Amino acid sequence: MTDKDAFVLANTVAVAPPLVPEITLRLAAEVVPLWQKTEEELAELGVPPPYWAFAWAGGQALARYILDCPEIAAGKQVLDIGSGSGLVAIAAARAGATSVLAADIDAFALAAIAINARTNDVRLDITGADLIGGPAGFDLILVGDLFYERPLAARLLAWLTPLSMPVLMGDPGRSYFPKAGVEKRAGYKVQTTRDLEDREICDTGVYALARD
Ligand SMILES: C[S@@+](CC[C@H](N)C(=O)[O-])C[C@H]1O[C@@H](n2cnc3c(N)ncnc32)[C@H](O)[C@@H]1O
């Protein structure tokens, strides 16, 4: 077991996200202690906030949609970009994807994704490379809750827009989610916590990037 595996296991509990009860993830039991711990104890090492320790509303909605409409991912080579806990990638694997690459630039997320894949008995490929802007040989790209920062949103859209394969995005109305060029496919009320969001229920959509 690596130090990162040990950190993930020591700071999380096994729970099922409310909208996706069939998937069990290692998630923070309480938001504030882990966030503070990461900031205070690990800031010197340049460790980012532990996004991987939460099942974000956008990811929950996207995972729910894929599990309910498995034909979207079945038989496909799928990329889950910004995978965090691995929730969306695990849903795609459960839906019968031929392969799923879970990508996240946070090394702790990579440990969490591997642990969560094992717990849910699915096989994922996992990478810490920043794939945004690079070649994209996938049949389907999944984006769970990544429009929370302007530079990241801009890079993502500049990369995704010219690609030809379907792109599905789960988003609860983040500031930098595109206002045009998307088609809503489903809507969910996702239970979350006020420590993480400013509401307890997030109206969250699943959108396809519009293609001409
Ligand atoms: C808000 S979390 C969403 C996690 C997950 N998709 C979900 O919905 O629960 C955003 C994740 O994107 C990751 N991320 C940020 N920039 C990235 C990049 N350029 N490539 C891959 N992952 C990135 C972060 O490390 C974080 O784990």
The ligand as an SDF file (V2000), in Angstrom:
LIG
                    3D

 27 29  0  0  0  0  0  0  0  0999 V2000
  -15.0250   18.8850   -8.8710 C   0  0  0  0  0  0  0  0  0  0  0  0
  -14.0030   17.4890   -9.1130 S   0  0  0  0  0  0  0  0  0  0  0  0
  -15.0810   16.3960  -10.0290 C   0  0  0  0  0  0  0  0  0  0  0  0
  -14.7540   14.9440   -9.7840 C   0  0  0  0  0  0  0  0  0  0  0  0
  -15.7300   13.9450  -10.4080 C   0  0  0  0  0  0  0  0  0  0  0  0
  -15.7530   14.0530  -11.8460 N   0  0  0  0  0  0  0  0  0  0  0  0
  -17.1150   14.1120   -9.8200 C   0  0  0  0  0  0  0  0  0  0  0  0
  -17.9980   14.6280  -10.5190 O   0  0  0  0  0  0  0  0  0  0  0  0
  -17.3190   13.7330   -8.6390 O   0  0  0  0  0  0  0  0  0  0  0  0
  -12.8610   18.0200  -10.3790 C   0  0  0  0  0  0  0  0  0  0  0  0
  -11.7000   17.0520  -10.6310 C   0  0  0  0  0  0  0  0  0  0  0  0
  -11.0200   17.4560  -11.8240 O   0  0  0  0  0  0  0  0  0  0  0  0
   -9.6380   17.2490  -11.6370 C   0  0  0  0  0  0  0  0  0  0  0  0
   -8.9250   18.0520  -12.6330 N   0  0  0  0  0  0  0  0  0  0  0  0
   -8.6900   19.3930  -12.6470 C   0  0  0  0  0  0  0  0  0  0  0  0
   -8.0020   19.7540  -13.7480 N   0  0  0  0  0  0  0  0  0  0  0  0
   -7.7840   18.6050  -14.4660 C   0  0  0  0  0  0  0  0  0  0  0  0
   -7.1170   18.2860  -15.6920 C   0  0  0  0  0  0  0  0  0  0  0  0
   -6.5280   19.2360  -16.4340 N   0  0  0  0  0  0  0  0  0  0  0  0
   -7.0990   16.9900  -16.1030 N   0  0  0  0  0  0  0  0  0  0  0  0
   -7.6850   16.0270  -15.3670 C   0  0  0  0  0  0  0  0  0  0  0  0
   -8.3170   16.2580  -14.1880 N   0  0  0  0  0  0  0  0  0  0  0  0
   -8.3690   17.5240  -13.7400 C   0  0  0  0  0  0  0  0  0  0  0  0
   -9.4060   17.6270  -10.1900 C   0  0  0  0  0  0  0  0  0  0  0  0
   -8.1880   17.0930   -9.6970 O   0  0  0  0  0  0  0  0  0  0  0  0
  -10.6570   17.0480   -9.5330 C   0  0  0  0  0  0  0  0  0  0  0  0
  -10.4300   15.7150   -9.0920 O   0  0  0  0  0  0  0  0  0  0  0  0
  1  2  1  0
  2  3  1  0
  2 10  1  0
  3  4  1  0
  4  5  1  0
  5  6  1  0
  5  7  1  0
  7  8  2  0
  7  9  1  0
 10 11  1  0
 11 12  1  0
 11 26  1  0
 12 13  1  0
 13 14  1  0
 13 24  1  0
 14 15  1  0
 14 23  1  0
 15 16  2  0
 16 17  1  0
 17 18  1  0
 17 23  2  0
 18 19  1  0
 18 20  2  0
 20 21  1  0
 21 22  2  0
 22 23  1  0
 24 25  1  0
 24 26  1  0
 26 27  1  0
M  CHG  2   2   1   9  -1
M  END
$$$$
